[in-house]
Amino acid sequence: MQVKCVICDTVNTIEDYSLQAKRLRNRKINMYLCPNCDNRIKENTLKRHETGMFRLYEEKKKEDELI
Ligand SMILES: [Zn+2]
């Protein structure tokens, strides 16, 4: 089946009977990411975990207390 990446609009063909195709058809996942974007998102997520995801949350909490 043909699938379109939601981020970069690349159209890819994936195996009709692959797990990913099955999930898309069953709407367990409703968007497709090409391998490039998929990797980029994974990297960004890891980076966020390493640097500041928790700090950001704390800063926001402090602001709320001031109000
Ligand atoms: Zn993409």
N, CA, C, O and the ligand as a Tripos MOL2 file, in Angstrom:
@<TRIPOS>MOLECULE
protein
  269   267    68     0     0
PROTEIN
NO_CHARGES

@<TRIPOS>ATOM
      1 N           0.8390   -1.1940    0.0000 N.3       1 MET1
      2 CA          0.0000    0.0000    0.0000 C.3       1 MET1
      3 C           0.8710    1.2390    0.0000 C.2       1 MET1
      4 O           2.0240    1.2000    0.4290 O.2       1 MET1
      5 N           0.3120    2.3440   -0.4850 N.am      2 GLN2
      6 CA          1.0650    3.5830   -0.5040 C.3       2 GLN2
      7 C           0.7320    4.4250    0.7060 C.2       2 GLN2
      8 O          -0.4310    4.5400    1.0930 O.2       2 GLN2
      9 N           1.7330    5.0030    1.2900 N.am      3 VAL3
     10 CA          1.5430    5.7990    2.4930 C.3       3 VAL3
     11 C           2.3090    7.0960    2.3400 C.2       3 VAL3
     12 O           3.3410    7.1530    1.6730 O.2       3 VAL3
     13 N           1.7850    8.1370    2.9700 N.am      4 LYS4
     14 CA          2.3970    9.4490    2.8560 C.3       4 LYS4
     15 C           2.8510    9.9010    4.2320 C.2       4 LYS4
     16 O           2.0800    9.8880    5.1910 O.2       4 LYS4
     17 N           4.0950   10.2970    4.3150 N.am      5 CYS5
     18 CA          4.6350   10.7710    5.5820 C.3       5 CYS5
     19 C           3.9320   12.0620    5.9990 C.2       5 CYS5
     20 O           3.7870   12.9810    5.1920 O.2       5 CYS5
     21 N           3.5000   12.1330    7.2450 N.am      6 VAL6
     22 CA          2.7510   13.3100    7.6910 C.3       6 VAL6
     23 C           3.6600   14.5310    7.8520 C.2       6 VAL6
     24 O           3.1710   15.6600    7.9020 O.2       6 VAL6
     25 N           4.9620   14.3190    7.9330 N.am      7 ILE7
     26 CA          5.8560   15.4460    8.1630 C.3       7 ILE7
     27 C           6.4260   16.0000    6.8560 C.2       7 ILE7
     28 O           6.3500   17.2050    6.6150 O.2       7 ILE7
     29 N           6.9890   15.1500    6.0210 N.am      8 CYS8
     30 CA          7.6750   15.6640    4.8300 C.3       8 CYS8
     31 C           6.9310   15.3320    3.5400 C.2       8 CYS8
     32 O           7.4130   15.6610    2.4560 O.2       8 CYS8
     33 N           5.7610   14.6850    3.6300 N.am      9 ASP9
     34 CA          4.9320   14.3900    2.4580 C.3       9 ASP9
     35 C           5.5780   13.4280    1.4640 C.2       9 ASP9
     36 O           5.1470   13.3370    0.3150 O.2       9 ASP9
     37 N           6.5900   12.7240    1.8960 N.am     10 THR10
     38 CA          7.1790   11.6990    1.0450 C.3      10 THR10
     39 C           6.2030   10.5350    0.9270 C.2      10 THR10
     40 O           5.6500   10.0750    1.9260 O.2      10 THR10
     41 N           5.9970   10.0680   -0.2890 N.am     11 VAL11
     42 CA          5.1260    8.9140   -0.4610 C.3      11 VAL11
     43 C           5.9880    7.6700   -0.5580 C.2      11 VAL11
     44 O           6.8940    7.5870   -1.3870 O.2      11 VAL11
     45 N           5.6960    6.7190    0.2880 N.am     12 ASN12
     46 CA          6.4220    5.4610    0.3020 C.3      12 ASN12
     47 C           5.4780    4.3050    0.0250 C.2      12 ASN12
     48 O           4.2710    4.4120    0.2390 O.2      12 ASN12
     49 N           6.0240    3.2240   -0.4420 N.am     13 THR13
     50 CA          5.2450    2.0040   -0.5790 C.3      13 THR13
     51 C           5.6980    1.0340    0.4900 C.2      13 THR13
     52 O           6.8850    0.7270    0.6030 O.2      13 THR13
     53 N           4.7500    0.5550    1.2720 N.am     14 ILE14
     54 CA          5.1050   -0.4420    2.2840 C.3      14 ILE14
     55 C           4.3800   -1.7400    1.9840 C.2      14 ILE14
     56 O           3.3470   -1.7490    1.3150 O.2      14 ILE14
     57 N           4.9170   -2.8070    2.4730 N.am     15 GLU15
     58 CA          4.3370   -4.1290    2.2560 C.3      15 GLU15
     59 C           2.9020   -4.1830    2.7660 C.2      15 GLU15
     60 O           2.6280   -3.8040    3.9050 O.2      15 GLU15
     61 N           1.9900   -4.6530    1.9230 N.am     16 ASP16
     62 CA          0.5890   -4.7410    2.3120 C.3      16 ASP16
     63 C           0.3890   -5.5330    3.6000 C.2      16 ASP16
     64 O          -0.5030   -5.2430    4.3970 O.2      16 ASP16
     65 N           1.2290   -6.5260    3.7820 N.am     17 TYR17
     66 CA          1.0040   -7.4170    4.9240 C.3      17 TYR17
     67 C           1.9940   -7.1760    6.0500 C.2      17 TYR17
     68 O           2.1320   -7.9980    6.9560 O.2      17 TYR17
     69 N           2.6880   -6.0340    5.9870 N.am     18 SER18
     70 CA          3.6020   -5.7290    7.0830 C.3      18 SER18
     71 C           2.8020   -5.3060    8.3100 C.2      18 SER18
     72 O           1.6310   -4.9400    8.2120 O.2      18 SER18
     73 N           3.4470   -5.3610    9.4460 N.am     19 LEU19
     74 CA          2.7910   -4.9740   10.7020 C.3      19 LEU19
     75 C           2.3380   -3.5180   10.6170 C.2      19 LEU19
     76 O           1.2530   -3.1640   11.0800 O.2      19 LEU19
     77 N           3.1730   -2.6940   10.0260 N.am     20 GLN20
     78 CA          2.8420   -1.2720    9.9320 C.3      20 GLN20
     79 C           1.5940   -1.0480    9.0840 C.2      20 GLN20
     80 O           0.7340   -0.2470    9.4490 O.2      20 GLN20
     81 N           1.4910   -1.7420    7.9690 N.am     21 ALA21
     82 CA          0.3100   -1.6010    7.1150 C.3      21 ALA21
     83 C          -0.9330   -2.0690    7.8470 C.2      21 ALA21
     84 O          -1.9930   -1.4510    7.7490 O.2      21 ALA21
     85 N          -0.8010   -3.1470    8.5700 N.am     22 LYS22
     86 CA         -1.9330   -3.6730    9.3320 C.3      22 LYS22
     87 C          -2.4020   -2.6560   10.3670 C.2      22 LYS22
     88 O          -3.6000   -2.4220   10.5280 O.2      22 LYS22
     89 N          -1.4530   -2.0620   11.0570 N.am     23 ARG23
     90 CA         -1.7990   -1.0740   12.0840 C.3      23 ARG23
     91 C          -2.4690    0.1450   11.4760 C.2      23 ARG23
     92 O          -3.4160    0.6870   12.0470 O.2      23 ARG23
     93 N          -1.9790    0.5790   10.3160 N.am     24 LEU24
     94 CA         -2.5810    1.7480    9.6730 C.3      24 LEU24
     95 C          -4.0120    1.4390    9.2640 C.2      24 LEU24
     96 O          -4.9070    2.2670    9.4340 O.2      24 LEU24
     97 N          -4.2260    0.2440    8.7260 N.am     25 ARG25
     98 CA         -5.5730   -0.1230    8.3010 C.3      25 ARG25
     99 C          -6.5090   -0.2590    9.4910 C.2      25 ARG25
    100 O          -7.6800    0.1100    9.4060 O.2      25 ARG25
    101 N          -6.0080   -0.7790   10.5870 N.am     26 ASN26
    102 CA         -6.8460   -0.9480   11.7810 C.3      26 ASN26
    103 C          -6.9430    0.3290   12.6100 C.2      26 ASN26
    104 O          -7.6350    0.3710   13.6280 O.2      26 ASN26
    105 N          -6.2510    1.3540   12.1660 N.am     27 ARG27
    106 CA         -6.2640    2.6630   12.8470 C.3      27 ARG27
    107 C          -5.6680    2.5820   14.2400 C.2      27 ARG27
    108 O          -5.9840    3.3980   15.1050 O.2      27 ARG27
    109 N          -4.8070    1.5990   14.4560 N.am     28 LYS28
    110 CA         -4.0880    1.6150   15.7290 C.3      28 LYS28
    111 C          -3.0610    2.7310   15.6760 C.2      28 LYS28
    112 O          -2.7820    3.3710   16.6900 O.2      28 LYS28
    113 N          -2.4990    2.9670   14.5050 N.am     29 ILE29
    114 CA         -1.7670    4.2090   14.2890 C.3      29 ILE29
    115 C          -2.4310    4.8910   13.1100 C.2      29 ILE29
    116 O          -2.7620    4.2370   12.1220 O.2      29 ILE29
    117 N          -2.6310    6.2000   13.2000 N.am     30 ASN30
    118 CA         -3.3370    6.8500   12.1010 C.3      30 ASN30
    119 C          -2.4630    7.8120   11.3230 C.2      30 ASN30
    120 O          -2.9660    8.6150   10.5380 O.2      30 ASN30
    121 N          -1.1570    7.7370   11.5350 N.am     31 MET31
    122 CA         -0.2870    8.5130   10.6660 C.3      31 MET31
    123 C           0.9700    7.7310   10.3790 C.2      31 MET31
    124 O           1.4210    6.8980   11.1650 O.2      31 MET31
    125 N           1.5220    8.0370    9.2090 N.am     32 TYR32
    126 CA          2.7170    7.3440    8.7860 C.3      32 TYR32
    127 C           3.8980    8.2970    8.8320 C.2      32 TYR32
    128 O           3.7980    9.4420    8.3910 O.2      32 TYR32
    129 N           5.0260    7.8200    9.3690 N.am     33 LEU33
    130 CA          6.2650    8.5830    9.3230 C.3      33 LEU33
    131 C           7.2710    7.8020    8.4990 C.2      33 LEU33
    132 O           7.4670    6.6070    8.7210 O.2      33 LEU33
    133 N           7.9140    8.4750    7.5420 N.am     34 CYS34
    134 CA          8.9560    7.8090    6.7710 C.3      34 CYS34
    135 C          10.1420    7.5330    7.6970 C.2      34 CYS34
    136 O          10.2640    8.1600    8.7490 O.2      34 CYS34
    137 N          11.0030    6.6120    7.3190 N.am     35 PRO35
    138 CA         12.1310    6.2730    8.2000 C.3      35 PRO35
    139 C          12.9790    7.4770    8.5900 C.2      35 PRO35
    140 O          13.4700    7.5470    9.7170 O.2      35 PRO35
    141 N          13.1560    8.4260    7.6720 N.am     36 ASN36
    142 CA         13.9390    9.6210    7.9960 C.3      36 ASN36
    143 C          13.3290   10.4050    9.1430 C.2      36 ASN36
    144 O          14.0010   10.7130   10.1270 O.2      36 ASN36
    145 N          12.0530   10.7230    9.0080 N.am     37 CYS37
    146 CA         11.3810   11.5130   10.0390 C.3      37 CYS37
    147 C          11.2650   10.7140   11.3250 C.2      37 CYS37
    148 O          11.3860   11.2580   12.4220 O.2      37 CYS37
    149 N          11.0330    9.4340   11.1780 N.am     38 ASP38
    150 CA         10.9310    8.5730   12.3440 C.3      38 ASP38
    151 C          12.2140    8.6510   13.1630 C.2      38 ASP38
    152 O          12.1730    8.8070   14.3830 O.2      38 ASP38
    153 N          13.3590    8.5410   12.4780 N.am     39 ASN39
    154 CA         14.6360    8.6270   13.1690 C.3      39 ASN39
    155 C          14.8370    9.9870   13.7990 C.2      39 ASN39
    156 O          15.3260   10.1020   14.9220 O.2      39 ASN39
    157 N          14.4480   11.0320   13.0480 N.am     40 ARG40
    158 CA         14.6570   12.3750   13.5700 C.3      40 ARG40
    159 C          13.8520   12.5770   14.8480 C.2      40 ARG40
    160 O          14.3420   13.1600   15.8150 O.2      40 ARG40
    161 N          12.6360   12.1000   14.8430 N.am     41 ILE41
    162 CA         11.7900   12.2570   16.0240 C.3      41 ILE41
    163 C          12.3510   11.4720   17.1970 C.2      41 ILE41
    164 O          12.3530   11.9510   18.3310 O.2      41 ILE41
    165 N          12.8260   10.2640   16.9200 N.am     42 LYS42
    166 CA         13.4130    9.4710   17.9970 C.3      42 LYS42
    167 C          14.6140   10.1900   18.5870 C.2      42 LYS42
    168 O          14.7700   10.2460   19.8070 O.2      42 LYS42
    169 N          15.4750   10.7490   17.7160 N.am     43 GLU43
    170 CA         16.6460   11.4690   18.1970 C.3      43 GLU43
    171 C          16.2370   12.6710   19.0270 C.2      43 GLU43
    172 O          16.7850   12.8920   20.1070 O.2      43 GLU43
    173 N          15.2960   13.4420   18.5460 N.am     44 ASN44
    174 CA         14.8340   14.6180   19.2790 C.3      44 ASN44
    175 C          14.2620   14.2350   20.6300 C.2      44 ASN44
    176 O          14.5000   14.9100   21.6310 O.2      44 ASN44
    177 N          13.5130   13.1580   20.6500 N.am     45 THR45
    178 CA         12.9230   12.7210   21.9080 C.3      45 THR45
    179 C          14.0140   12.3460   22.8960 C.2      45 THR45
    180 O          13.9380   12.6890   24.0760 O.2      45 THR45
    181 N          15.0360   11.6350   22.4080 N.am     46 LEU46
    182 CA         16.1310   11.2530   23.2890 C.3      46 LEU46
    183 C          16.8550   12.4830   23.8010 C.2      46 LEU46
    184 O          17.1990   12.5660   24.9800 O.2      46 LEU46
    185 N          17.0860   13.4400   22.9080 N.am     47 LYS47
    186 CA         17.7910   14.6530   23.3050 C.3      47 LYS47
    187 C          17.0020   15.3910   24.3810 C.2      47 LYS47
    188 O          17.5740   15.8810   25.3550 O.2      47 LYS47
    189 N          15.7040   15.4640   24.2030 N.am     48 ARG48
    190 CA         14.8820   16.1620   25.1710 C.3      48 ARG48
    191 C          14.9590   15.4790   26.5370 C.2      48 ARG48
    192 O          14.9850   16.1370   27.5770 O.2      48 ARG48
    193 N          14.9940   14.1600   26.5080 N.am     49 HIS49
    194 CA         15.1040   13.4420   27.7710 C.3      49 HIS49
    195 C          16.4210   13.7710   28.4550 C.2      49 HIS49
    196 O          16.4940   13.8790   29.6790 O.2      49 HIS49
    197 N          17.4830   13.9320   27.6260 N.am     50 GLU50
    198 CA         18.8000   14.1870   28.1970 C.3      50 GLU50
    199 C          18.9130   15.6190   28.7160 C.2      50 GLU50
    200 O          19.5150   15.8580   29.7630 O.2      50 GLU50
    201 N          18.3410   16.5590   27.9920 N.am     51 THR51
    202 CA         18.5840   17.9660   28.3210 C.3      51 THR51
    203 C          17.2870   18.7190   28.5490 C.2      51 THR51
    204 O          16.7480   19.3160   27.6170 O.2      51 THR51
    205 N          16.7920   18.7020   29.7370 N.am     52 GLY52
    206 CA         15.8520   19.7570   30.0550 C.3      52 GLY52
    207 C          14.3790   19.4740   29.9750 C.2      52 GLY52
    208 O          13.5870   20.3850   30.2170 O.2      52 GLY52
    209 N          13.9650   18.2900   29.6560 N.am     53 MET53
    210 CA         12.5340   18.0610   29.6520 C.3      53 MET53
    211 C          11.9890   18.2730   31.0630 C.2      53 MET53
    212 O          10.9170   18.8500   31.2440 O.2      53 MET53
    213 N          12.7170   17.8110   32.0290 N.am     54 PHE54
    214 CA         12.2410   17.9350   33.4020 C.3      54 PHE54
    215 C          12.4470   19.3390   33.9300 C.2      54 PHE54
    216 O          11.6460   19.8420   34.7170 O.2      54 PHE54
    217 N          13.5390   19.9740   33.4880 N.am     55 ARG55
    218 CA         13.7930   21.3400   33.9150 C.3      55 ARG55
    219 C          12.6790   22.2510   33.4080 C.2      55 ARG55
    220 O          12.1990   23.1210   34.1350 O.2      55 ARG55
    221 N          12.2710   22.0440   32.1530 N.am     56 LEU56
    222 CA         11.2010   22.8560   31.5950 C.3      56 LEU56
    223 C           9.9430   22.7430   32.4510 C.2      56 LEU56
    224 O           9.2700   23.7360   32.7280 O.2      56 LEU56
    225 N           9.6470   21.5460   32.8540 N.am     57 TYR57
    226 CA          8.4530   21.3240   33.6530 C.3      57 TYR57
    227 C           8.5440   22.0720   34.9820 C.2      57 TYR57
    228 O           7.5710   22.6780   35.4320 O.2      57 TYR57
    229 N           9.7160   22.0240   35.6000 N.am     58 GLU58
    230 CA          9.8850   22.7140   36.8730 C.3      58 GLU58
    231 C           9.7500   24.2130   36.7260 C.2      58 GLU58
    232 O           9.1300   24.8730   37.5600 O.2      58 GLU58
    233 N          10.3410   24.7650   35.6410 N.am     59 GLU59
    234 CA         10.2440   26.2090   35.4280 C.3      59 GLU59
    235 C           8.7890   26.6340   35.3000 C.2      59 GLU59
    236 O           8.3810   27.6680   35.8280 O.2      59 GLU59
    237 N           8.0300   25.8400   34.6050 N.am     60 LYS60
    238 CA          6.6280   26.1830   34.4060 C.3      60 LYS60
    239 C           5.8870   26.1640   35.7540 C.2      60 LYS60
    240 O           5.0300   27.0070   36.0200 O.2      60 LYS60
    241 N           6.2310   25.2090   36.5690 N.am     61 LYS61
    242 CA          5.5770   25.0890   37.8600 C.3      61 LYS61
    243 C           5.8530   26.3150   38.7270 C.2      61 LYS61
    244 O           4.9610   26.8200   39.4090 O.2      61 LYS61
    245 N           7.1060   26.7860   38.6890 N.am     62 LYS62
    246 CA          7.4620   27.9650   39.4790 C.3      62 LYS62
    247 C           6.6420   29.1780   39.0280 C.2      62 LYS62
    248 O           6.1420   29.9470   39.8480 O.2      62 LYS62
    249 N           6.5180   29.3270   37.7280 N.am     63 GLU63
    250 CA          5.7340   30.4600   37.2130 C.3      63 GLU63
    251 C           4.2910   30.3950   37.7320 C.2      63 GLU63
    252 O           3.7040   31.4080   38.1110 O.2      63 GLU63
    253 N           3.7620   29.2290   37.7380 N.am     64 ASP64
    254 CA          2.3830   29.0750   38.2120 C.3      64 ASP64
    255 C           2.2570   29.4930   39.6680 C.2      64 ASP64
    256 O           1.2560   30.0910   40.0620 O.2      64 ASP64
    257 N           3.2680   29.1800   40.4640 N.am     65 GLU65
    258 CA          3.1900   29.5370   41.8730 C.3      65 GLU65
    259 C           3.2090   31.0360   42.0880 C.2      65 GLU65
    260 O           2.6270   31.5440   43.0460 O.2      65 GLU65
    261 N           3.8850   31.7430   41.1870 N.am     66 LEU66
    262 CA          3.9690   33.2090   41.3240 C.3      66 LEU66
    263 C           2.6350   33.8900   41.0520 C.2      66 LEU66
    264 O           2.3640   34.9720   41.5720 O.2      66 LEU66
    265 N           1.8380   33.2750   40.2650 N.am     67 ILE67
    266 CA          0.5980   33.9570   39.8500 C.3      67 ILE67
    267 C          -0.4400   34.0060   40.9510 C.2      67 ILE67
    268 O          -1.5280   34.5460   40.7490 O.2      67 ILE67
    269 ZN          9.0540   12.0670    6.4120 Zn       68 ZN68
@<TRIPOS>BOND
     1     1     2 1
     2     2     3 1
     3     3     4 2
     4     3     5 am
     5     5     6 1
     6     6     7 1
     7     7     8 2
     8     7     9 am
     9     9    10 1
    10    10    11 1
    11    11    12 2
    12    11    13 am
    13    13    14 1
    14    14    15 1
    15    15    16 2
    16    15    17 am
    17    17    18 1
    18    18    19 1
    19    19    20 2
    20    19    21 am
    21    21    22 1
    22    22    23 1
    23    23    24 2
    24    23    25 am
    25    25    26 1
    26    26    27 1
    27    27    28 2
    28    27    29 am
    29    29    30 1
    30    30    31 1
    31    31    32 2
    32    31    33 am
    33    33    34 1
    34    34    35 1
    35    35    36 2
    36    35    37 am
    37    37    38 1
    38    38    39 1
    39    39    40 2
    40    39    41 am
    41    41    42 1
    42    42    43 1
    43    43    44 2
    44    43    45 am
    45    45    46 1
    46    46    47 1
    47    47    48 2
    48    47    49 am
    49    49    50 1
    50    50    51 1
    51    51    52 2
    52    51    53 am
    53    53    54 1
    54    54    55 1
    55    55    56 2
    56    55    57 am
    57    57    58 1
    58    58    59 1
    59    59    60 2
    60    59    61 am
    61    61    62 1
    62    62    63 1
    63    63    64 2
    64    63    65 am
    65    65    66 1
    66    66    67 1
    67    67    68 2
    68    67    69 am
    69    69    70 1
    70    70    71 1
    71    71    72 2
    72    71    73 am
    73    73    74 1
    74    74    75 1
    75    75    76 2
    76    75    77 am
    77    77    78 1
    78    78    79 1
    79    79    80 2
    80    79    81 am
    81    81    82 1
    82    82    83 1
    83    83    84 2
    84    83    85 am
    85    85    86 1
    86    86    87 1
    87    87    88 2
    88    87    89 am
    89    89    90 1
    90    90    91 1
    91    91    92 2
    92    91    93 am
    93    93    94 1
    94    94    95 1
    95    95    96 2
    96    95    97 am
    97    97    98 1
    98    98    99 1
    99    99   100 2
   100    99   101 am
   101   101   102 1
   102   102   103 1
   103   103   104 2
   104   103   105 am
   105   105   106 1
   106   106   107 1
   107   107   108 2
   108   107   109 am
   109   109   110 1
   110   110   111 1
   111   111   112 2
   112   111   113 am
   113   113   114 1
   114   114   115 1
   115   115   116 2
   116   115   117 am
   117   117   118 1
   118   118   119 1
   119   119   120 2
   120   119   121 am
   121   121   122 1
   122   122   123 1
   123   123   124 2
   124   123   125 am
   125   125   126 1
   126   126   127 1
   127   127   128 2
   128   127   129 am
   129   129   130 1
   130   130   131 1
   131   131   132 2
   132   131   133 am
   133   133   134 1
   134   134   135 1
   135   135   136 2
   136   135   137 am
   137   137   138 1
   138   138   139 1
   139   139   140 2
   140   139   141 am
   141   141   142 1
   142   142   143 1
   143   143   144 2
   144   143   145 am
   145   145   146 1
   146   146   147 1
   147   147   148 2
   148   147   149 am
   149   149   150 1
   150   150   151 1
   151   151   152 2
   152   151   153 am
   153   153   154 1
   154   154   155 1
   155   155   156 2
   156   155   157 am
   157   157   158 1
   158   158   159 1
   159   159   160 2
   160   159   161 am
   161   161   162 1
   162   162   163 1
   163   163   164 2
   164   163   165 am
   165   165   166 1
   166   166   167 1
   167   167   168 2
   168   167   169 am
   169   169   170 1
   170   170   171 1
   171   171   172 2
   172   171   173 am
   173   173   174 1
   174   174   175 1
   175   175   176 2
   176   175   177 am
   177   177   178 1
   178   178   179 1
   179   179   180 2
   180   179   181 am
   181   181   182 1
   182   182   183 1
   183   183   184 2
   184   183   185 am
   185   185   186 1
   186   186   187 1
   187   187   188 2
   188   187   189 am
   189   189   190 1
   190   190   191 1
   191   191   192 2
   192   191   193 am
   193   193   194 1
   194   194   195 1
   195   195   196 2
   196   195   197 am
   197   197   198 1
   198   198   199 1
   199   199   200 2
   200   199   201 am
   201   201   202 1
   202   202   203 1
   203   203   204 2
   204   203   205 am
   205   205   206 1
   206   206   207 1
   207   207   208 2
   208   207   209 am
   209   209   210 1
   210   210   211 1
   211   211   212 2
   212   211   213 am
   213   213   214 1
   214   214   215 1
   215   215   216 2
   216   215   217 am
   217   217   218 1
   218   218   219 1
   219   219   220 2
   220   219   221 am
   221   221   222 1
   222   222   223 1
   223   223   224 2
   224   223   225 am
   225   225   226 1
   226   226   227 1
   227   227   228 2
   228   227   229 am
   229   229   230 1
   230   230   231 1
   231   231   232 2
   232   231   233 am
   233   233   234 1
   234   234   235 1
   235   235   236 2
   236   235   237 am
   237   237   238 1
   238   238   239 1
   239   239   240 2
   240   239   241 am
   241   241   242 1
   242   242   243 1
   243   243   244 2
   244   243   245 am
   245   245   246 1
   246   246   247 1
   247   247   248 2
   248   247   249 am
   249   249   250 1
   250   250   251 1
   251   251   252 2
   252   251   253 am
   253   253   254 1
   254   254   255 1
   255   255   256 2
   256   255   257 am
   257   257   258 1
   258   258   259 1
   259   259   260 2
   260   259   261 am
   261   261   262 1
   262   262   263 1
   263   263   264 2
   264   263   265 am
   265   265   266 1
   266   266   267 1
   267   267   268 2
@<TRIPOS>SUBSTRUCTURE
     1 MET1         2 RESIDUE 1 A MET
     2 GLN2         6 RESIDUE 1 A GLN
     3 VAL3        10 RESIDUE 1 A VAL
     4 LYS4        14 RESIDUE 1 A LYS
     5 CYS5        18 RESIDUE 1 A CYS
     6 VAL6        22 RESIDUE 1 A VAL
     7 ILE7        26 RESIDUE 1 A ILE
     8 CYS8        30 RESIDUE 1 A CYS
     9 ASP9        34 RESIDUE 1 A ASP
    10 THR10       38 RESIDUE 1 A THR
    11 VAL11       42 RESIDUE 1 A VAL
    12 ASN12       46 RESIDUE 1 A ASN
    13 THR13       50 RESIDUE 1 A THR
    14 ILE14       54 RESIDUE 1 A ILE
    15 GLU15       58 RESIDUE 1 A GLU
    16 ASP16       62 RESIDUE 1 A ASP
    17 TYR17       66 RESIDUE 1 A TYR
    18 SER18       70 RESIDUE 1 A SER
    19 LEU19       74 RESIDUE 1 A LEU
    20 GLN20       78 RESIDUE 1 A GLN
    21 ALA21       82 RESIDUE 1 A ALA
    22 LYS22       86 RESIDUE 1 A LYS
    23 ARG23       90 RESIDUE 1 A ARG
    24 LEU24       94 RESIDUE 1 A LEU
    25 ARG25       98 RESIDUE 1 A ARG
    26 ASN26      102 RESIDUE 1 A ASN
    27 ARG27      106 RESIDUE 1 A ARG
    28 LYS28      110 RESIDUE 1 A LYS
    29 ILE29      114 RESIDUE 1 A ILE
    30 ASN30      118 RESIDUE 1 A ASN
    31 MET31      122 RESIDUE 1 A MET
    32 TYR32      126 RESIDUE 1 A TYR
    33 LEU33      130 RESIDUE 1 A LEU
    34 CYS34      134 RESIDUE 1 A CYS
    35 PRO35      138 RESIDUE 1 A PRO
    36 ASN36      142 RESIDUE 1 A ASN
    37 CYS37      146 RESIDUE 1 A CYS
    38 ASP38      150 RESIDUE 1 A ASP
    39 ASN39      154 RESIDUE 1 A ASN
    40 ARG40      158 RESIDUE 1 A ARG
    41 ILE41      162 RESIDUE 1 A ILE
    42 LYS42      166 RESIDUE 1 A LYS
    43 GLU43      170 RESIDUE 1 A GLU
    44 ASN44      174 RESIDUE 1 A ASN
    45 THR45      178 RESIDUE 1 A THR
    46 LEU46      182 RESIDUE 1 A LEU
    47 LYS47      186 RESIDUE 1 A LYS
    48 ARG48      190 RESIDUE 1 A ARG
    49 HIS49      194 RESIDUE 1 A HIS
    50 GLU50      198 RESIDUE 1 A GLU
    51 THR51      202 RESIDUE 1 A THR
    52 GLY52      206 RESIDUE 1 A GLY
    53 MET53      210 RESIDUE 1 A MET
    54 PHE54      214 RESIDUE 1 A PHE
    55 ARG55      218 RESIDUE 1 A ARG
    56 LEU56      222 RESIDUE 1 A LEU
    57 TYR57      226 RESIDUE 1 A TYR
    58 GLU58      230 RESIDUE 1 A GLU
    59 GLU59      234 RESIDUE 1 A GLU
    60 LYS60      238 RESIDUE 1 A LYS
    61 LYS61      242 RESIDUE 1 A LYS
    62 LYS62      246 RESIDUE 1 A LYS
    63 GLU63      250 RESIDUE 1 A GLU
    64 ASP64      254 RESIDUE 1 A ASP
    65 GLU65      258 RESIDUE 1 A GLU
    66 LEU66      262 RESIDUE 1 A LEU
    67 ILE67      266 RESIDUE 1 A ILE
    68 ZN68       269 GROUP 0 **** ****
